[in-house]
């Protein structure tokens, strides 16, 4: 039984772009605590999504590496 994973909301490149563009955004007013908390929450969510995308990409690359190793092993046996 093949278990299909849900596709992430964005690709890894999209998260990287969000992180890079985040540094270009205007920072919240240092006296506005509410705005600072909102920005920290956005940053935390972005970091979690980026971490998840990186983990999924790593798992995908590991599976691909295993397939290549198996194919190479089979070719050596022939």
The first five atom37 places (N, CA, C, CB, O) and aatype in JSON, in Angstrom:
{
  "aatype": [20, 20, 20, 20, 20, 20, 20, 20, 20, 20, 20, 20, 20, 20, 20, 20, 20, 20, 20, 20, 20, 20, 20, 20, 20, 20, 20, 20, 20, 20, 20, 20, 20, 20, 20, 20, 20, 20, 20, 20, 20, 20, 20, 20, 20, 20, 20, 20, 20, 20, 20, 20, 20, 20, 20, 20, 20, 20, 20, 20, 20, 20, 20, 20, 20, 20, 20, 20, 20, 20, 20, 20, 20, 20, 20, 20, 20, 20],
  "atom_mask": [
    [1, 1, 1, 1, 1],
    [1, 1, 1, 1, 1],
    [1, 1, 1, 1, 1],
    [1, 1, 1, 1, 1],
    [1, 1, 1, 1, 1],
    [1, 1, 1, 1, 1],
    [1, 1, 1, 1, 1],
    [1, 1, 1, 1, 1],
    [1, 1, 1, 1, 1],
    [1, 1, 1, 1, 1],
    [1, 1, 1, 1, 1],
    [1, 1, 1, 1, 1],
    [1, 1, 1, 1, 1],
    [1, 1, 1, 1, 1],
    [1, 1, 1, 1, 1],
    [1, 1, 1, 1, 1],
    [1, 1, 1, 1, 1],
    [1, 1, 1, 1, 1],
    [1, 1, 1, 1, 1],
    [1, 1, 1, 1, 1],
    [1, 1, 1, 1, 1],
    [1, 1, 1, 1, 1],
    [1, 1, 1, 1, 1],
    [1, 1, 1, 1, 1],
    [1, 1, 1, 1, 1],
    [1, 1, 1, 1, 1],
    [1, 1, 1, 1, 1],
    [1, 1, 1, 1, 1],
    [1, 1, 1, 1, 1],
    [1, 1, 1, 1, 1],
    [1, 1, 1, 1, 1],
    [1, 1, 1, 1, 1],
    [1, 1, 1, 1, 1],
    [1, 1, 1, 1, 1],
    [1, 1, 1, 1, 1],
    [1, 1, 1, 1, 1],
    [1, 1, 1, 1, 1],
    [1, 1, 1, 1, 1],
    [1, 1, 1, 1, 1],
    [1, 1, 1, 1, 1],
    [1, 1, 1, 1, 1],
    [1, 1, 1, 1, 1],
    [1, 1, 1, 1, 1],
    [1, 1, 1, 1, 1],
    [1, 1, 1, 1, 1],
    [1, 1, 1, 1, 1],
    [1, 1, 1, 1, 1],
    [1, 1, 1, 1, 1],
    [1, 1, 1, 1, 1],
    [1, 1, 1, 1, 1],
    [1, 1, 1, 1, 1],
    [1, 1, 1, 1, 1],
    [1, 1, 1, 1, 1],
    [1, 1, 1, 1, 1],
    [1, 1, 1, 1, 1],
    [1, 1, 1, 1, 1],
    [1, 1, 1, 1, 1],
    [1, 1, 1, 1, 1],
    [1, 1, 1, 1, 1],
    [1, 1, 1, 1, 1],
    [1, 1, 1, 1, 1],
    [1, 1, 1, 1, 1],
    [1, 1, 1, 1, 1],
    [1, 1, 1, 1, 1],
    [1, 1, 1, 1, 1],
    [1, 1, 1, 1, 1],
    [1, 1, 1, 1, 1],
    [1, 1, 1, 1, 1],
    [1, 1, 1, 1, 1],
    [1, 1, 1, 1, 1],
    [1, 1, 1, 1, 1],
    [1, 1, 1, 1, 1],
    [1, 1, 1, 1, 1],
    [1, 1, 1, 1, 1],
    [1, 1, 1, 1, 1],
    [1, 1, 1, 1, 1],
    [1, 1, 1, 1, 1],
    [1, 1, 1, 1, 1]
  ],
  "atom_positions": [
    [[0.84, -1.18, 0.0], [0.0, 0.0, 0.0], [0.89, 1.25, 0.0], [-0.96, -0.01, 1.23], [1.71, 1.43, 0.9]],
    [[0.73, 2.08, -1.0], [1.54, 3.3, -1.14], [0.84, 4.45, -0.42], [1.78, 3.66, -2.64], [-0.29, 4.8, -0.74]],
    [[1.53, 5.0, 0.53], [0.96, 6.09, 1.31], [1.35, 7.41, 0.66], [1.43, 6.03, 2.8], [2.54, 7.74, 0.59]],
    [[0.39, 8.17, 0.19], [0.64, 9.45, -0.47], [0.7, 10.56, 0.56], [-0.45, 9.76, -1.53], [-0.22, 10.73, 1.36]],
    [[1.82, 11.31, 0.54], [1.97, 12.44, 1.46], [1.29, 13.66, 0.88], [3.47, 12.74, 1.75], [1.19, 13.82, -0.34]],
    [[0.81, 14.51, 1.78], [0.23, 15.77, 1.32], [1.36, 16.66, 0.8], [-0.55, 16.48, 2.47], [2.43, 16.74, 1.4]],
    [[1.1, 17.31, -0.32], [2.09, 18.23, -0.89], [2.16, 19.46, 0.0], [1.73, 18.62, -2.36], [1.13, 19.99, 0.41]],
    [[3.38, 19.93, 0.3], [3.5, 21.14, 1.11], [2.82, 22.32, 0.41], [4.97, 21.47, 1.39], [2.66, 22.34, -0.81]],
    [[2.43, 23.29, 1.22], [1.74, 24.46, 0.69], [2.61, 25.17, -0.35], [1.38, 25.42, 1.83], [2.1, 25.66, -1.36]],
    [[3.89, 25.22, -0.1], [4.84, 25.87, -1.01], [6.01, 24.94, -1.25], [5.32, 27.23, -0.44], [6.24, 23.99, -0.51]],
    [[6.76, 25.24, -2.3], [8.01, 24.54, -2.53], [9.08, 25.14, -1.64], [8.43, 24.61, -4.02], [8.92, 26.24, -1.11]],
    [[10.16, 24.42, -1.47], [11.27, 24.87, -0.65], [11.77, 26.24, -1.1], [12.42, 23.86, -0.69], [12.09, 27.1, -0.28]],
    [[11.83, 26.44, -2.4], [12.31, 27.71, -2.94], [11.43, 28.88, -2.51], [12.39, 27.65, -4.46], [11.91, 29.99, -2.29]],
    [[10.11, 28.62, -2.4], [9.19, 29.67, -1.96], [9.48, 30.09, -0.52], [7.74, 29.19, -2.09], [9.43, 31.27, -0.2]],
    [[9.77, 29.13, 0.33], [10.1, 29.44, 1.72], [11.4, 30.24, 1.81], [10.21, 28.15, 2.56], [11.51, 31.19, 2.58]],
    [[12.37, 29.83, 1.01], [13.65, 30.55, 1.0], [13.43, 31.99, 0.55], [14.67, 29.84, 0.09], [14.01, 32.92, 1.11]],
    [[12.61, 32.17, -0.47], [12.3, 33.53, -0.94], [11.63, 34.33, 0.17], [11.39, 33.48, -2.2], [11.97, 35.5, 0.38]],
    [[10.69, 33.71, 0.89], [10.02, 34.41, 1.99], [11.01, 34.84, 3.06], [8.94, 33.51, 2.62], [10.93, 35.95, 3.59]],
    [[11.95, 33.97, 3.38], [12.95, 34.3, 4.4], [13.83, 35.45, 3.91], [13.82, 33.07, 4.74], [14.11, 36.39, 4.66]],
    [[14.26, 35.38, 2.65], [15.1, 36.44, 2.11], [14.36, 37.77, 2.04], [15.61, 36.05, 0.73], [14.92, 38.81, 2.36]],
    [[13.11, 37.73, 1.62], [12.35, 38.98, 1.51], [11.96, 39.52, 2.88], [11.1, 38.76, 0.66], [11.7, 40.71, 3.03]],
    [[11.93, 38.65, 3.88], [11.6, 39.06, 5.25], [12.59, 40.11, 5.74], [11.6, 37.85, 6.2], [12.21, 41.04, 6.45]],
    [[13.85, 39.95, 5.37], [14.87, 40.9, 5.82], [14.7, 42.26, 5.16], [16.26, 40.35, 5.53], [15.25, 43.25, 5.64]],
    [[13.95, 42.31, 4.06], [13.74, 43.57, 3.36], [12.51, 44.32, 3.87], [13.6, 43.31, 1.87], [12.33, 45.5, 3.57]],
    [[11.65, 43.63, 4.65], [10.44, 44.26, 5.16], [10.79, 45.29, 6.24], [9.48, 43.21, 5.72], [11.83, 45.22, 6.89]],
    [[9.88, 46.23, 6.41], [10.05, 47.2, 7.49], [9.82, 46.5, 8.82], [9.07, 48.4, 7.32], [8.89, 45.71, 8.98]],
    [[10.67, 46.79, 9.76], [10.52, 46.21, 11.09], [9.35, 46.89, 11.81], [11.83, 46.36, 11.91], [9.02, 48.04, 11.52]],
    [[8.74, 46.18, 12.72], [7.63, 46.73, 13.49], [8.13, 47.86, 14.39], [6.95, 45.63, 14.33], [9.29, 47.88, 14.8]],
    [[7.24, 48.77, 14.66], [7.54, 49.89, 15.57], [7.96, 49.33, 16.92], [6.31, 50.84, 15.72], [7.22, 48.56, 17.52]],
    [[9.16, 49.7, 17.4], [9.65, 49.13, 18.66], [8.75, 49.42, 19.86], [11.03, 49.65, 18.94], [8.83, 48.73, 20.88]],
    [[7.91, 50.43, 19.76], [7.02, 50.73, 20.89], [5.7, 49.99, 20.78], [6.76, 52.22, 20.97], [4.93, 49.97, 21.74]],
    [[5.41, 49.37, 19.64], [4.15, 48.65, 19.44], [4.36, 47.16, 19.74], [3.62, 48.85, 17.99], [4.74, 46.38, 18.86]],
    [[4.1, 46.8, 20.97], [4.31, 45.42, 21.42], [3.44, 44.44, 20.64], [4.02, 45.29, 22.92], [3.89, 43.35, 20.29]],
    [[2.2, 44.82, 20.35], [1.29, 43.94, 19.61], [1.86, 43.65, 18.22], [-0.11, 44.59, 19.5], [1.84, 42.5, 17.78]],
    [[2.35, 44.67, 17.53], [2.91, 44.47, 16.19], [4.16, 43.59, 16.27], [3.25, 45.83, 15.54], [4.39, 42.77, 15.38]],
    [[4.96, 43.76, 17.31], [6.15, 42.93, 17.48], [5.77, 41.47, 17.69], [6.99, 43.43, 18.65], [6.4, 40.57, 17.12]],
    [[4.74, 41.23, 18.5], [4.28, 39.86, 18.74], [3.73, 39.23, 17.46], [3.21, 39.84, 19.84], [3.97, 38.05, 17.19]],
    [[3.0, 40.01, 16.68], [2.49, 39.49, 15.4], [3.64, 39.12, 14.48], [1.58, 40.53, 14.72], [3.6, 38.08, 13.83]],
    [[4.66, 39.96, 14.43], [5.81, 39.68, 13.56], [6.56, 38.44, 14.04], [6.75, 40.88, 13.51], [6.99, 37.62, 13.23]],
    [[6.71, 38.3, 15.36], [7.39, 37.12, 15.9], [6.6, 35.86, 15.57], [7.59, 37.24, 17.43], [7.18, 34.82, 15.27]],
    [[5.27, 35.95, 15.63], [4.44, 34.79, 15.31], [4.6, 34.42, 13.83], [2.95, 35.09, 15.63], [4.72, 33.24, 13.5]],
    [[4.62, 35.42, 12.95], [4.84, 35.16, 11.52], [6.2, 34.5, 11.3], [4.74, 36.47, 10.7], [6.33, 33.55, 10.53]],
    [[7.21, 35.02, 11.99], [8.56, 34.46, 11.87], [8.6, 33.01, 12.33], [9.57, 35.29, 12.67], [9.24, 32.17, 11.7]],
    [[7.93, 32.73, 13.43], [7.91, 31.37, 13.98], [7.21, 30.41, 13.02], [7.21, 31.36, 15.34], [7.69, 29.3, 12.79]],
    [[6.1, 30.83, 12.46], [5.37, 29.99, 11.5], [6.22, 29.75, 10.26], [4.03, 30.63, 11.11], [6.3, 28.63, 9.76]],
    [[6.85, 30.8, 9.77], [7.71, 30.66, 8.59], [8.87, 29.71, 8.88], [8.25, 32.03, 8.15], [9.22, 28.88, 8.04]],
    [[9.47, 29.83, 10.06], [10.58, 28.94, 10.42], [10.11, 27.49, 10.5], [11.2, 29.37, 11.77], [10.82, 26.59, 10.05]],
    [[8.93, 27.26, 11.06], [8.39, 25.9, 11.16], [8.11, 25.33, 9.77], [7.11, 25.89, 12.02], [8.42, 24.17, 9.5]],
    [[7.51, 26.14, 8.91], [7.21, 25.67, 7.55], [8.49, 25.4, 6.77], [6.34, 26.69, 6.81], [8.57, 24.43, 6.02]],
    [[9.48, 26.25, 6.93], [10.76, 26.05, 6.25], [11.42, 24.77, 6.76], [11.69, 27.27, 6.47], [11.95, 23.99, 5.97]],
    [[11.4, 24.55, 8.07], [11.97, 23.33, 8.63], [11.29, 22.09, 8.1], [11.88, 23.36, 10.14], [11.94, 21.1, 7.78]],
    [[9.97, 22.14, 8.0], [9.21, 21.0, 7.49], [9.55, 20.76, 6.02], [7.69, 21.23, 7.65], [9.73, 19.61, 5.6]],
    [[9.64, 21.83, 5.24], [9.99, 21.69, 3.81], [11.39, 21.1, 3.65], [9.9, 23.05, 3.09], [11.62, 20.26, 2.78]],
    [[12.32, 21.55, 4.49], [13.69, 21.01, 4.43], [13.72, 19.53, 4.8], [14.62, 21.79, 5.37], [14.42, 18.74, 4.17]],
    [[12.95, 19.16, 5.82], [12.89, 17.76, 6.23], [12.31, 16.89, 5.11], [12.04, 17.61, 7.5], [12.83, 15.82, 4.82]],
    [[11.24, 17.36, 4.48], [10.64, 16.61, 3.39], [11.59, 16.49, 2.2], [9.33, 17.27, 2.95], [11.66, 15.43, 1.57]],
    [[12.32, 17.56, 1.9], [13.29, 17.52, 0.8], [14.41, 16.53, 1.13], [13.89, 18.93, 0.55], [14.85, 15.78, 0.25]],
    [[14.86, 16.52, 2.38], [15.89, 15.58, 2.8], [15.41, 14.14, 2.66], [16.31, 15.87, 4.25], [16.15, 13.27, 2.2]],
    [[14.17, 13.88, 3.06], [13.62, 12.53, 2.93], [13.52, 12.13, 1.47], [12.23, 12.45, 3.6], [13.81, 10.98, 1.12]],
    [[13.11, 13.06, 0.62], [13.02, 12.78, -0.81], [14.39, 12.45, -1.39], [12.41, 13.98, -1.55], [14.53, 11.5, -2.17]],
    [[15.4, 13.22, -1.02], [16.76, 12.97, -1.51], [17.3, 11.64, -0.97], [17.69, 14.12, -1.1], [18.01, 10.93, -1.68]],
    [[16.97, 11.3, 0.27], [17.42, 10.02, 0.83], [16.8, 8.85, 0.07], [17.05, 9.93, 2.32], [17.49, 7.88, -0.24]],
    [[15.5, 8.95, -0.23], [14.85, 7.88, -1.0], [15.48, 7.76, -2.39], [13.33, 8.14, -1.13], [15.71, 6.65, -2.88]],
    [[15.76, 8.88, -3.02], [16.37, 8.88, -4.34], [17.77, 8.24, -4.28], [16.47, 10.32, -4.91], [18.13, 7.45, -5.15]],
    [[18.52, 8.58, -3.26], [19.86, 8.02, -3.08], [19.8, 6.5, -2.89], [20.56, 8.67, -1.86], [20.62, 5.76, -3.44]],
    [[18.83, 6.04, -2.12], [18.67, 4.6, -1.91], [18.36, 3.9, -3.22], [17.56, 4.33, -0.87], [18.91, 2.83, -3.51]],
    [[17.46, 4.49, -4.03], [17.12, 3.89, -5.33], [18.35, 3.81, -6.24], [16.01, 4.71, -6.03], [18.58, 2.8, -6.89]],
    [[19.13, 4.9, -6.25], [20.35, 4.88, -7.08], [21.33, 3.82, -6.61], [21.03, 6.27, -7.07], [21.94, 3.13, -7.43]],
    [[21.48, 3.67, -5.3], [22.39, 2.66, -4.76], [21.91, 1.25, -5.12], [22.5, 2.8, -3.23], [22.73, 0.38, -5.45]],
    [[20.59, 1.03, -5.07], [20.05, -0.28, -5.43], [20.28, -0.56, -6.92], [18.55, -0.36, -5.1], [20.66, -1.66, -7.29]],
    [[20.03, 0.44, -7.76], [20.24, 0.28, -9.2], [21.72, -0.02, -9.51], [19.77, 1.54, -9.97], [22.03, -0.88, -10.32]],
    [[22.6, 0.7, -8.84], [24.02, 0.5, -9.06], [24.43, -0.9, -8.61], [24.84, 1.56, -8.3], [25.21, -1.58, -9.28]],
    [[23.91, -1.32, -7.48], [24.21, -2.66, -6.95], [23.75, -3.75, -7.92], [23.54, -2.86, -5.57], [24.45, -4.73, -8.16]],
    [[22.54, -3.55, -8.47], [22.01, -4.54, -9.43], [22.86, -4.59, -10.68], [20.55, -4.2, -9.8], [23.08, -5.66, -11.24]],
    [[23.34, -3.46, -11.14], [24.19, -3.42, -12.34], [25.52, -4.11, -12.09], [24.42, -1.98, -12.79], [26.08, -4.73, -12.99]],
    [[26.04, -4.01, -10.87], [27.3, -4.66, -10.54], [27.14, -6.17, -10.52], [27.82, -4.17, -9.18], [28.06, -6.91, -10.86]],
    [[25.95, -6.64, -10.12], [25.7, -8.08, -10.05], [25.61, -8.71, -11.43], [24.42, -8.36, -9.29], [25.87, -9.91, -11.57]],
    [[25.26, -7.95, -12.43], [25.07, -8.47, -13.79], [26.36, -8.68, -14.49], [24.22, -7.56, -14.6], [26.37, -9.11, -15.64]]
  ]
}
